[in-house]
Amino acid sequence: MKKLIKQIEEASQENQALLLSLEQLLGKSPEGRIEVTTSKGKPRFFLIKGGMRRYLRREETWLIQSLLEKQYFKKMLLRTRKNQEALDCFLKEFEPDAQARIYENMSPHRRHFVKPLVEPDAMYAARWLEEHRAIAAARPNTFQKSGEFITMNGEVVRSKSEKIIADLLYQLGIPYVYECPLDTPGGLVYPDFTILDINTRRVYYWEHRGRLDNLDYVENNIWKTHLYAAAGVFPGYNLLLSEETGDSPLRTKDIEAMIRAVFL
């Protein structure tokens, strides 16, 4: 919901800029209005000004264009003002956390008997973590780990780069589960990270491709991407990718920037 508010605020700023631009354009428009008729299938243009009606000749094309643009600008201005009124009303009245706060504001002994229809973020995240950790524990990835890299959250991960990603997610308070199995029509896959965007309550998957200078590794990951696609998981939509080679290692600042852009 917080992302929705941000998007509406951005739309309001863009709409206000358009309003200003339209008002400036109309201020520069010539006086009068245009009337368009047809004669033998051809358009004829007339200037209506001061109660007079005058035919506009071909050499006055600039005036025809200016007056037609003026009509367009006027209609755009009316619609843009209505849009701004709607955006202002939404931003004034909409409270994204109000429904969850009804449950949070109940006393503990009352909450004990009530199952919330809209869970507070913290409750939703805790339940999501519990469910996905249980799934990961029930069907663990049996591919052997080196055991050298332990995250701030206490997991053993396969590489220094995976530790960097896990630690940044942990530090920024973003719920995730390491190597939680995902069933696809083509078989089981283990995303490096399954992540909850608490703002939208959408689930994202993150694959770190750490050996792109190894052809067999690349081919295996291409096949894995096909499996993701069959399950409705696509790069640029709900699949995040980070990549490196021996000569081009992972950059922590890039990973943090991506996490902040997607989840915060």
Secondary structure, DSSP 4 states (H G I P E B T S, - for coil): -HHHHHHHHHHHHHHHHHHHHHHHHHHTSPSSEEEEEEETTEEEEEEEETTEEEEPPGGGHHHHHHHHHHHHHHHHHHHHHHHHHHHHHHHHH--TTHHHHHHHTS-HHHHTT---SS--HHHHHHHHHHHHHHHHHHS---SPP-S-EE-TTS-EESSHHHHHHHHHHHHTT--EEET--EEETTEEE--SEEEEETTTTEEEEEEEE--TT-HHHHHHHHHHHHHHHHTT--BTTTEEEEE--SSS---HHHHHHHHHHHH-
